[in-house]
Each structure stands twice: as structure tokens, then as C-alpha cells.
Amino acid sequence: MRFKLDENFTPRMLRLFHTAGHEAYSVREQGLQGCADQRLYEMCCHEKRCMVTMDLDFSDITRFPPERANGIAVIRVPRNPSLQLLERLVRELLDALTQMPLQNRLWIVEPGRIRVHQSETTD
């Protein structure tokens, strides 16, 4: 699967996606830090990439329909999470990809669970 990781994710997190066999780029390595959410979303739509972010704004499916961006994964963590917690949640996301599709859906990844929103038009 193709991913774009928001600027909160370290190169270490990006490597987890690569190691799992996914094509992934980060906002940081593309020089897009501070980019407006709408612009970032449009880039994901154009590139047919799933957005992975900690920005809860992306959970608004009326502003950011996940089916247009090829999916959105919002990693929901407490304020100032440890690197270990963030890495654990990314690993849970990657493990869940082997069980169910993220494509065209919104996933909210939290400690201990993943909430899935699927639009009515997605099969």
C-alpha cells in the first residue's frame, strides 16, 4: 500500500512502513512541514496515498473523505506520547493491515483498539 506520513512521524516510523513492504513517504522528507491540511489531503488524493497522521482534524470525513485519499489513519495518542507508545500504535496499524483493508476507510488507531469508519459507497 502507498502511504504519506504526517510531519509528527520520525524516520524510524517511516522505516517500519518500509520494512512491512509498503511504499511510504513523509511530509518531512518531501519538505512539506507546516503545509495546510487541505493541501496535504489534496496531495494524498492526487498521489493515491493513505494519509497517516496524529492530527485529529483528519477524522472529519466531511472535510476529508477517506475514499478520495485512498484511506486515512489517525493515530490517537495522549499529549506528548513516548516514542515507544507511538511505535507500538504504528505496529498495531501495520499488523491490522494484514487482517482488514484500510483503503478508502478512516481508521482511528488508539491504544488497545482500532475504530473503523467505512463510507456507504465503499465495498
DRENPA-3360 file (N, C-alpha, C; in nm, 2 decimals, always signed):
BEGIN
1 = MRFKLDEN = +0.08/-0.12/+0.00/+0.00/+0.00/+0.00/+0.09/+0.12/+0.00 ~ +0.04/+0.23/-0.04/+0.11/+0.36/-0.05/+0.06/+0.46/+0.06 ~ +0.16/+0.51/+0.13/+0.13/+0.60/+0.25/+0.21/+0.73/+0.24 ~ +0.15/+0.83/+0.30/+0.22/+0.95/+0.33/+0.20/+0.98/+0.48 ~ +0.32/+0.99/+0.55/+0.32/+1.01/+0.70/+0.33/+1.16/+0.73 ~ +0.25/+1.21/+0.81/+0.25/+1.35/+0.85/+0.38/+1.38/+0.92 ~ +0.40/+1.51/+0.95/+0.53/+1.56/+1.00/+0.56/+1.51/+1.14 ~ +0.47/+1.46/+1.21/+0.49/+1.42/+1.35/+0.57/+1.29/+1.36;
9 = FTPRMLRL = +0.58/+1.22/+1.25/+0.64/+1.08/+1.25/+0.79/+1.09/+1.22 ~ +0.87/+1.02/+1.29/+1.02/+1.02/+1.28/+1.06/+0.93/+1.16 ~ +1.18/+0.94/+1.12/+1.23/+0.85/+1.01/+1.22/+0.70/+1.06 ~ +1.23/+0.68/+1.19/+1.22/+0.54/+1.25/+1.08/+0.49/+1.22 ~ +0.98/+0.57/+1.23/+0.84/+0.52/+1.20/+0.83/+0.49/+1.05 ~ +0.89/+0.58/+0.97/+0.88/+0.56/+0.82/+0.95/+0.42/+0.79 ~ +1.05/+0.39/+0.85/+1.12/+0.26/+0.83/+1.03/+0.14/+0.86 ~ +0.95/+0.16/+0.96/+0.85/+0.05/+1.00/+0.76/+0.02/+0.88;
17 = FHTAGHEA = +0.72/+0.12/+0.81/+0.63/+0.10/+0.69/+0.71/+0.03/+0.58 ~ +0.83/+0.08/+0.56/+0.92/+0.02/+0.45/+0.95/-0.13/+0.48 ~ +0.98/-0.15/+0.61/+1.01/-0.29/+0.65/+0.89/-0.38/+0.63 ~ +0.77/-0.33/+0.65/+0.65/-0.41/+0.63/+0.61/-0.42/+0.48 ~ +0.69/-0.36/+0.39/+0.67/-0.38/+0.25/+0.58/-0.27/+0.18 ~ +0.57/-0.16/+0.25/+0.48/-0.05/+0.20/+0.57/+0.06/+0.14 ~ +0.51/+0.13/+0.04/+0.57/+0.24/-0.02/+0.53/+0.36/+0.07 ~ +0.62/+0.43/+0.13/+0.58/+0.54/+0.22/+0.68/+0.65/+0.21;
25 = YSVREQGL = +0.62/+0.77/+0.22/+0.70/+0.90/+0.22/+0.65/+0.98/+0.33 ~ +0.74/+1.06/+0.39/+0.69/+1.15/+0.49/+0.68/+1.29/+0.44 ~ +0.59/+1.37/+0.51/+0.58/+1.51/+0.48/+0.72/+1.58/+0.50 ~ +0.79/+1.54/+0.60/+0.92/+1.60/+0.64/+1.02/+1.58/+0.52 ~ +1.03/+1.45/+0.47/+1.13/+1.43/+0.37/+1.09/+1.49/+0.23 ~ +0.97/+1.53/+0.22/+0.92/+1.60/+0.10/+0.92/+1.75/+0.11 ~ +0.97/+1.80/+0.23/+0.97/+1.94/+0.25/+0.84/+2.01/+0.27 ~ +0.74/+1.94/+0.32/+0.60/+1.99/+0.33/+0.56/+2.02/+0.47;
33 = QGCADQRL = +0.66/+2.04/+0.56/+0.62/+2.07/+0.70/+0.54/+2.20/+0.70 ~ +0.44/+2.21/+0.79/+0.36/+2.33/+0.80/+0.26/+2.35/+0.69 ~ +0.25/+2.25/+0.60/+0.16/+2.25/+0.49/+0.01/+2.26/+0.54 ~ -0.07/+2.33/+0.48/-0.21/+2.33/+0.52/-0.28/+2.19/+0.51 ~ -0.36/+2.16/+0.60/-0.43/+2.03/+0.60/-0.49/+2.00/+0.46 ~ -0.57/+2.10/+0.41/-0.64/+2.08/+0.28/-0.54/+2.05/+0.17 ~ -0.43/+2.12/+0.17/-0.33/+2.09/+0.06/-0.27/+1.95/+0.08 ~ -0.24/+1.91/+0.20/-0.18/+1.78/+0.22/-0.28/+1.67/+0.18;
41 = YEMCCHEK = -0.41/+1.69/+0.21/-0.51/+1.60/+0.18/-0.52/+1.59/+0.02 ~ -0.52/+1.70/-0.04/-0.53/+1.70/-0.19/-0.41/+1.63/-0.25 ~ -0.29/+1.64/-0.19/-0.17/+1.57/-0.24/-0.19/+1.42/-0.23 ~ -0.24/+1.38/-0.11/-0.27/+1.24/-0.09/-0.37/+1.18/-0.20 ~ -0.47/+1.26/-0.22/-0.57/+1.22/-0.32/-0.51/+1.21/-0.46 ~ -0.43/+1.31/-0.50/-0.36/+1.31/-0.63/-0.27/+1.19/-0.64 ~ -0.19/+1.16/-0.53/-0.09/+1.05/-0.53/-0.15/+0.92/-0.50 ~ -0.28/+0.91/-0.47/-0.35/+0.79/-0.43/-0.27/+0.72/-0.31;
49 = RCMVTMDL = -0.25/+0.81/-0.21/-0.18/+0.76/-0.09/-0.27/+0.77/+0.03 ~ -0.26/+0.68/+0.12/-0.32/+0.68/+0.25/-0.25/+0.78/+0.34 ~ -0.32/+0.87/+0.41/-0.26/+0.96/+0.50/-0.25/+0.90/+0.64 ~ -0.14/+0.91/+0.70/-0.12/+0.86/+0.84/-0.08/+0.99/+0.92 ~ -0.16/+1.02/+1.02/-0.14/+1.14/+1.09/-0.18/+1.13/+1.24 ~ -0.14/+1.22/+1.32/-0.19/+1.24/+1.46/-0.28/+1.36/+1.47 ~ -0.31/+1.42/+1.36/-0.39/+1.54/+1.35/-0.54/+1.50/+1.35 ~ -0.61/+1.52/+1.46/-0.75/+1.48/+1.47/-0.84/+1.54/+1.37;
57 = DFSDITRF = -0.80/+1.66/+1.31/-0.88/+1.72/+1.21/-0.91/+1.63/+1.09 ~ -0.82/+1.54/+1.06/-0.84/+1.44/+0.95/-0.94/+1.34/+0.98 ~ -0.99/+1.33/+1.10/-1.10/+1.24/+1.13/-1.24/+1.30/+1.09 ~ -1.24/+1.42/+1.04/-1.37/+1.48/+0.99/-1.39/+1.44/+0.85 ~ -1.48/+1.33/+0.83/-1.50/+1.28/+0.70/-1.57/+1.37/+0.60 ~ -1.63/+1.47/+0.65/-1.70/+1.57/+0.56/-1.60/+1.66/+0.50 ~ -1.49/+1.69/+0.57/-1.38/+1.77/+0.51/-1.28/+1.69/+0.44 ~ -1.25/+1.57/+0.49/-1.15/+1.49/+0.43/-1.21/+1.35/+0.41;
65 = PPERANGI = -1.28/+1.33/+0.30/-1.34/+1.19/+0.28/-1.23/+1.09/+0.26 ~ -1.22/+0.99/+0.34/-1.11/+0.89/+0.33/-1.11/+0.82/+0.19 ~ -1.22/+0.80/+0.13/-1.22/+0.73/+0.00/-1.14/+0.80/-0.11 ~ -1.14/+0.94/-0.10/-1.07/+1.01/-0.20/-0.92/+1.00/-0.18 ~ -0.87/+1.00/-0.06/-0.73/+0.99/-0.03/-0.67/+0.85/-0.02 ~ -0.76/+0.75/-0.06/-0.71/+0.61/-0.05/-0.70/+0.57/+0.09 ~ -0.77/+0.64/+0.18/-0.77/+0.60/+0.32/-0.70/+0.70/+0.41 ~ -0.74/+0.70/+0.54/-0.68/+0.79/+0.64/-0.67/+0.71/+0.77;
73 = AVIRVPRN = -0.55/+0.72/+0.83/-0.53/+0.65/+0.96/-0.49/+0.76/+1.05 ~ -0.57/+0.79/+1.16/-0.54/+0.88/+1.26/-0.49/+0.81/+1.38 ~ -0.37/+0.83/+1.42/-0.31/+0.77/+1.54/-0.35/+0.87/+1.65 ~ -0.43/+0.82/+1.74/-0.48/+0.90/+1.86/-0.40/+0.86/+1.98 ~ -0.32/+0.96/+2.03/-0.24/+0.94/+2.15/-0.26/+1.05/+2.25 ~ -0.22/+1.02/+2.37/-0.23/+1.13/+2.47/-0.12/+1.23/+2.44 ~ -0.14/+1.35/+2.50/-0.05/+1.46/+2.47/+0.10/+1.41/+2.50 ~ +0.19/+1.45/+2.42/+0.33/+1.41/+2.43/+0.36/+1.27/+2.46;
81 = PSLQLLER = +0.32/+1.18/+2.36/+0.34/+1.04/+2.38/+0.48/+1.00/+2.37 ~ +0.51/+0.89/+2.43/+0.65/+0.84/+2.43/+0.68/+0.78/+2.29 ~ +0.80/+0.77/+2.25/+0.83/+0.71/+2.12/+0.79/+0.56/+2.12 ~ +0.80/+0.50/+2.24/+0.76/+0.36/+2.24/+0.61/+0.34/+2.22 ~ +0.53/+0.43/+2.27/+0.38/+0.42/+2.25/+0.35/+0.44/+2.11 ~ +0.41/+0.54/+2.05/+0.38/+0.58/+1.91/+0.43/+0.46/+1.82 ~ +0.54/+0.40/+1.85/+0.59/+0.29/+1.77/+0.49/+0.17/+1.78 ~ +0.45/+0.15/+1.90/+0.35/+0.04/+1.93/+0.22/+0.06/+1.85;
89 = LVRELLDA = +0.17/+0.18/+1.84/+0.05/+0.20/+1.77/+0.07/+0.19/+1.62 ~ +0.19/+0.23/+1.57/+0.22/+0.22/+1.43/+0.23/+0.07/+1.39 ~ +0.29/-0.01/+1.48/+0.30/-0.15/+1.46/+0.16/-0.22/+1.46 ~ +0.07/-0.17/+1.55/-0.07/-0.23/+1.55/-0.14/-0.19/+1.42 ~ -0.12/-0.07/+1.37/-0.18/-0.04/+1.24/-0.13/-0.13/+1.13 ~ +0.00/-0.15/+1.13/+0.06/-0.23/+1.03/+0.02/-0.38/+1.04 ~ +0.01/-0.43/+1.16/-0.05/-0.56/+1.18/-0.19/-0.58/+1.14 ~ -0.27/-0.47/+1.17/-0.41/-0.48/+1.13/-0.43/-0.48/+0.98;
97 = LTQMPLQN = -0.34/-0.42/+0.91/-0.34/-0.42/+0.76/-0.35/-0.56/+0.70 ~ -0.29/-0.65/+0.77/-0.29/-0.79/+0.73/-0.42/-0.86/+0.75 ~ -0.51/-0.80/+0.83/-0.64/-0.86/+0.86/-0.76/-0.79/+0.80 ~ -0.75/-0.66/+0.77/-0.86/-0.58/+0.71/-0.80/-0.47/+0.62 ~ -0.88/-0.43/+0.52/-0.83/-0.32/+0.44/-0.85/-0.18/+0.50 ~ -0.75/-0.10/+0.48/-0.76/+0.04/+0.52/-0.80/+0.13/+0.40 ~ -0.78/+0.08/+0.28/-0.80/+0.16/+0.16/-0.95/+0.21/+0.16 ~ -0.96/+0.34/+0.14/-1.09/+0.41/+0.13/-1.17/+0.41/+0.26;
105 = RLWIVEPG = -1.10/+0.39/+0.37/-1.17/+0.40/+0.50/-1.09/+0.50/+0.59 ~ -1.15/+0.53/+0.70/-1.09/+0.61/+0.81/-1.07/+0.51/+0.93 ~ -0.95/+0.50/+0.97/-0.91/+0.42/+1.09/-0.87/+0.52/+1.20 ~ -0.92/+0.51/+1.32/-0.88/+0.58/+1.44/-0.80/+0.47/+1.52 ~ -0.67/+0.49/+1.53/-0.59/+0.39/+1.60/-0.56/+0.44/+1.74 ~ -0.61/+0.37/+1.84/-0.59/+0.41/+1.98/-0.53/+0.29/+2.05 ~ -0.47/+0.32/+2.17/-0.42/+0.21/+2.25/-0.53/+0.10/+2.27 ~ -0.50/-0.02/+2.23/-0.60/-0.13/+2.25/-0.71/-0.15/+2.15;
113 = RIRVHQSE = -0.72/-0.05/+2.05/-0.83/-0.07/+1.96/-0.81/+0.01/+1.83 ~ -0.88/-0.03/+1.73/-0.88/+0.05/+1.60/-1.03/+0.06/+1.57 ~ -1.08/+0.19/+1.56/-1.21/+0.22/+1.52/-1.21/+0.24/+1.37 ~ -1.31/+0.18/+1.30/-1.31/+0.19/+1.15/-1.44/+0.26/+1.11 ~ -1.42/+0.36/+1.02/-1.54/+0.42/+0.96/-1.53/+0.38/+0.81 ~ -1.64/+0.33/+0.76/-1.64/+0.29/+0.62/-1.76/+0.36/+0.56 ~ -1.74/+0.43/+0.45/-1.85/+0.51/+0.39/-1.94/+0.41/+0.32 ~ -2.06/+0.45/+0.30/-2.16/+0.37/+0.23/-2.13/+0.33/+0.09;
121 = TTD = -2.04/+0.41/+0.02/-2.01/+0.38/-0.12/-1.89/+0.29/-0.13 ~ -1.82/+0.25/-0.02/-1.71/+0.17/-0.02/-1.75/+0.02/-0.01 ~ -1.70/-0.07/-0.09/-1.73/-0.21/-0.08/-1.61/-0.28/-0.02;
% end
